[in-house]
Amino acid sequence: MPTSVPTSWYLILSAILFGLGVAGFIFRRNIITVFMSIELMLNAVNLTFVTFSYTLKQVDGHIFSFFVMVVAAAEAAVGLAIILTVFKNRGTLMIDDVSSMKY
Amino acid sequence: MTALIFFLFAGIAVFCGISLVAQTHPIASALSLIGVMGSLAILYLQLGGEFIAAAQMIVYAGAIMVLFVFVIMLLNAGAEGTSLRVSAFAKYLGMFLLVAFLGLISFIIQAMLPRTEGVVFGAFKGGTTADVGMKLFTVYLLPFEVTSVLILIAILGAIVLARKEI
């Protein structure tokens, strides 16, 4: 086992997590799980920002990552409110059943 | 030691990520996502991002995931049914192709990036709260203020959407 890992391995981990997020986004049919897959993708991108921040010895990547977190918080608040409204009107959470925009 | 911590927490992150996609119950997926976020916070700390690691735990694993778990419990969401209209062959072929795709991406990243020395804990000390704050309130002041407007709009949107008569 090597004593230290190169920064590219962090980027590979980020790519793997992003790929898993895309797979979950495409294949899951519960709206909440799809939403959580989006959060997983955002986390993977944050890891890339922090890794490049380490490589370039600049703090800017941390600030972008912080902005991504803030936008994710806003998105989660509005998105979960939309999910609540959809559940109140349609009574289901499966995206196959809510594929039409309007009755 | 650095490599050991990286492999341990990268393994936990990938395992929890697979668990997020594979579990059928939303609560299990939410707990897996918390596992991913916690292990990523450790990796941020290793890369010198003290502030961002703390923000990851407080904002993501704390606030956002509590919101998710609240909504899952409020809607009483059960496990997904097994009405997936694909054959078992397509499922396994898809898994194999996903692994092959991720391996290809890993190879390209490994081949494209220049050779760098390994990550050493403490080599980058510019990620403390003081450094982030200095940059955030000088160079990135305008985006920061715009973000506060975005948060205000999100609050208003959430309140309007959660009213009774929609």
HADDOCK unambig.tbl for C-alpha pairs under 7 A between the chains (distance, minus, plus):
assign (segid A and resid 2 and name CA) (segid B and resid 3 and name CA) 6.62 0.50 0.50
assign (segid A and resid 3 and name CA) (segid B and resid 1 and name CA) 6.62 0.50 0.50
assign (segid A and resid 3 and name CA) (segid B and resid 2 and name CA) 6.82 0.50 0.50
assign (segid A and resid 3 and name CA) (segid B and resid 3 and name CA) 5.56 0.50 0.50
assign (segid A and resid 4 and name CA) (segid B and resid 2 and name CA) 5.69 0.50 0.50
assign (segid A and resid 4 and name CA) (segid B and resid 3 and name CA) 4.72 0.50 0.50
assign (segid A and resid 4 and name CA) (segid B and resid 118 and name CA) 4.99 0.50 0.50
assign (segid A and resid 4 and name CA) (segid B and resid 119 and name CA) 6.03 0.50 0.50
assign (segid A and resid 4 and name CA) (segid B and resid 120 and name CA) 6.97 0.50 0.50
assign (segid A and resid 5 and name CA) (segid B and resid 3 and name CA) 5.57 0.50 0.50
assign (segid A and resid 5 and name CA) (segid B and resid 118 and name CA) 4.73 0.50 0.50
assign (segid A and resid 5 and name CA) (segid B and resid 119 and name CA) 5.77 0.50 0.50
assign (segid A and resid 6 and name CA) (segid B and resid 116 and name CA) 6.19 0.50 0.50
assign (segid A and resid 6 and name CA) (segid B and resid 117 and name CA) 5.99 0.50 0.50
assign (segid A and resid 6 and name CA) (segid B and resid 118 and name CA) 4.11 0.50 0.50
assign (segid A and resid 6 and name CA) (segid B and resid 119 and name CA) 5.74 0.50 0.50
assign (segid A and resid 7 and name CA) (segid B and resid 118 and name CA) 6.60 0.50 0.50
assign (segid A and resid 7 and name CA) (segid B and resid 119 and name CA) 6.23 0.50 0.50
assign (segid A and resid 8 and name CA) (segid B and resid 109 and name CA) 6.69 0.50 0.50
assign (segid A and resid 8 and name CA) (segid B and resid 110 and name CA) 6.09 0.50 0.50
assign (segid A and resid 8 and name CA) (segid B and resid 113 and name CA) 6.97 0.50 0.50
assign (segid A and resid 12 and name CA) (segid B and resid 106 and name CA) 5.27 0.50 0.50
assign (segid A and resid 12 and name CA) (segid B and resid 109 and name CA) 6.84 0.50 0.50
assign (segid A and resid 13 and name CA) (segid B and resid 10 and name CA) 6.83 0.50 0.50
assign (segid A and resid 16 and name CA) (segid B and resid 102 and name CA) 6.08 0.50 0.50
assign (segid A and resid 17 and name CA) (segid B and resid 14 and name CA) 6.61 0.50 0.50
assign (segid A and resid 17 and name CA) (segid B and resid 17 and name CA) 6.56 0.50 0.50
assign (segid A and resid 20 and name CA) (segid B and resid 17 and name CA) 6.49 0.50 0.50
assign (segid A and resid 20 and name CA) (segid B and resid 18 and name CA) 6.73 0.50 0.50
assign (segid A and resid 24 and name CA) (segid B and resid 21 and name CA) 4.97 0.50 0.50
assign (segid A and resid 30 and name CA) (segid B and resid 80 and name CA) 6.72 0.50 0.50
assign (segid A and resid 32 and name CA) (segid B and resid 26 and name CA) 6.90 0.50 0.50
assign (segid A and resid 33 and name CA) (segid B and resid 26 and name CA) 6.03 0.50 0.50
assign (segid A and resid 33 and name CA) (segid B and resid 29 and name CA) 6.86 0.50 0.50
assign (segid A and resid 50 and name CA) (segid B and resid 44 and name CA) 6.75 0.50 0.50
assign (segid A and resid 51 and name CA) (segid B and resid 47 and name CA) 6.76 0.50 0.50
assign (segid A and resid 54 and name CA) (segid B and resid 47 and name CA) 6.06 0.50 0.50
assign (segid A and resid 54 and name CA) (segid B and resid 124 and name CA) 6.26 0.50 0.50
assign (segid A and resid 57 and name CA) (segid B and resid 124 and name CA) 6.29 0.50 0.50
assign (segid A and resid 59 and name CA) (segid B and resid 126 and name CA) 6.07 0.50 0.50
assign (segid A and resid 59 and name CA) (segid B and resid 127 and name CA) 5.96 0.50 0.50
assign (segid A and resid 59 and name CA) (segid B and resid 132 and name CA) 6.59 0.50 0.50
assign (segid A and resid 62 and name CA) (segid B and resid 52 and name CA) 6.37 0.50 0.50
assign (segid A and resid 63 and name CA) (segid B and resid 132 and name CA) 6.75 0.50 0.50
assign (segid A and resid 63 and name CA) (segid B and resid 136 and name CA) 6.91 0.50 0.50
assign (segid A and resid 66 and name CA) (segid B and resid 52 and name CA) 6.78 0.50 0.50
assign (segid A and resid 73 and name CA) (segid B and resid 64 and name CA) 6.13 0.50 0.50
assign (segid A and resid 74 and name CA) (segid B and resid 151 and name CA) 5.85 0.50 0.50
assign (segid A and resid 74 and name CA) (segid B and resid 154 and name CA) 5.44 0.50 0.50
assign (segid A and resid 76 and name CA) (segid B and resid 64 and name CA) 6.72 0.50 0.50
assign (segid A and resid 77 and name CA) (segid B and resid 154 and name CA) 6.87 0.50 0.50
assign (segid A and resid 77 and name CA) (segid B and resid 158 and name CA) 6.18 0.50 0.50
assign (segid A and resid 78 and name CA) (segid B and resid 154 and name CA) 6.00 0.50 0.50
assign (segid A and resid 78 and name CA) (segid B and resid 157 and name CA) 6.26 0.50 0.50
assign (segid A and resid 78 and name CA) (segid B and resid 158 and name CA) 4.95 0.50 0.50
assign (segid A and resid 81 and name CA) (segid B and resid 158 and name CA) 5.52 0.50 0.50
assign (segid A and resid 81 and name CA) (segid B and resid 161 and name CA) 5.83 0.50 0.50
assign (segid A and resid 81 and name CA) (segid B and resid 162 and name CA) 5.79 0.50 0.50
assign (segid A and resid 82 and name CA) (segid B and resid 161 and name CA) 6.48 0.50 0.50
assign (segid A and resid 85 and name CA) (segid B and resid 161 and name CA) 6.74 0.50 0.50
assign (segid A and resid 85 and name CA) (segid B and resid 162 and name CA) 6.81 0.50 0.50
